[in-house]
Amino acid sequence: MKACGIVAEYNPLHTGHVYQMNKARQISKADCIIVVMSGNFVQRGEPAVIDKYARTRAALKAGADIVVELPVFYALSSAENFAKGAVLTLSKMKASSICFGAETDNTDSLSQISQTIVSESPEYKAVLNKALAGGLSYPAARQTALLEYLPECKDIIAGSNNILAIEYIKAILGNNLNMAYYPVLREGAGYNDDTDNAEYASAFGIRKMLVSDEFDKLKKYVTSDMYEEISHSQNCPLFIDDFSSIFNHKMLFLKQKCNINHTDFAEKLAEYEDITPDLANRFAAAFTGRETITEYAMKVKSKNIVYSRICRCIMHIILEIRKPMSDLYNNIPYIRLLGFNKTGQQYLGSIKKELDVPFITKAADYKNELSFDLACSDIYAQAVYEKSGHVMKNELQQNIIRI
């Protein structure tokens, strides 16, 4: 059997995602669609609006054959690590291809950009170093260097989905994987477009409908099964500000441990993943303990530090994602199955002898391997309880979703 992979958050799953699944099956001629999906936390540095099991059920009913979970460390990482974790997971599962949405379907240009970054020619590196010397962060410097080095690709480099597309290809090239890749031209609203007048709304736009309780509009854009999951869920929707009290308590505790000393407080914060000393100082200076996460993040962000990175760093603090953890995730430590259908079951049976990492179908049997992700799920469940009073089922009691 032949499998094509999709990397997704389905936050929530909408009709544009179904379009992509159908295109992936058509273009790749795959027998099986494997979705590597973020769990209860997503790459924008936010909680998923609805839990991973509801999204898994909706995905399987919409056309996915297998859904596996992207570990929290990767799910809350930069675009580079997010893509690397997902691509390596698909490689471990013997996927022969990957399909991703992008603002372009020009495979040659996406490949050229990715190869430029991977190969780091002396000419490109000189342009990159010049941008870094100008005080830009590495992502900003890289984009500046690419725009200067490949001016013919200017429109492609700037697209939100193209950035991830480039990272997927880069992960394939950089790890010498035998995996084909197929961009699917994104249809409908743009990634950060909150308008609702396109055939396919963006997940961002749909989340804004959830914030505004516009359920009538929502029904038009999400799948019927996703709509049912949202309508009947006792723990949805969940947003980043629902973690504000957890974050403030955590920060106040850290500050107290430092005897309310700004320098020591900043040094403590700099121990967390992706928080530089300069950013730690901004975090420490801006903190009062009396604001929502959204309000606090807006105070911290700057021209060179984007909002989504601030939110990821906040989640790193809440979930205790510290710098040494990156060493544990140089390679895929395990694969956790969330759900499958009959086709997925057949495919898993055909590759099970080739898997060289633990393939987890029962969390209770792998408590040590899953200890960090289980703790993160407990914090997600705590935020749900504080918001709605609903007690989520313990992760060790959750069953694999079978459709």
Protein Blocks (a to p, Z undefined) as FASTA:
>chain_A
ZZdddddfklacdfklmmmmmmmmmmnopabdcddddfkbcfkopacfbdfklmmmmmmm
nopabdcdddfklmmmcfklmmmmmmmmmmmnopabdcdddfbfcfklmmmmmmmmmnop
aklmmmmmmmmmnopafklmmmmmmmmmmmmlmmmmmpmklmmmmmmmmmmmmnopacdd
dddddehjdfklcbfkbfbdcfklmmmmmmnopaklmmmmmcfklmmmmmmpckbccdfk
lmmmmmmmmmmmmmmmnoopaklmmmmmmmpghiafklmmmmmmmpnolacfklmmmmmp
cfklcfklmmmmmmmmmnopafklmmmmmpcfbdcdfbdcfklmmmmmmmmmmpcbdcdf
bfklmmmmmmmmmmmmmmmmmmmmmmnopacddfklpccddZZ
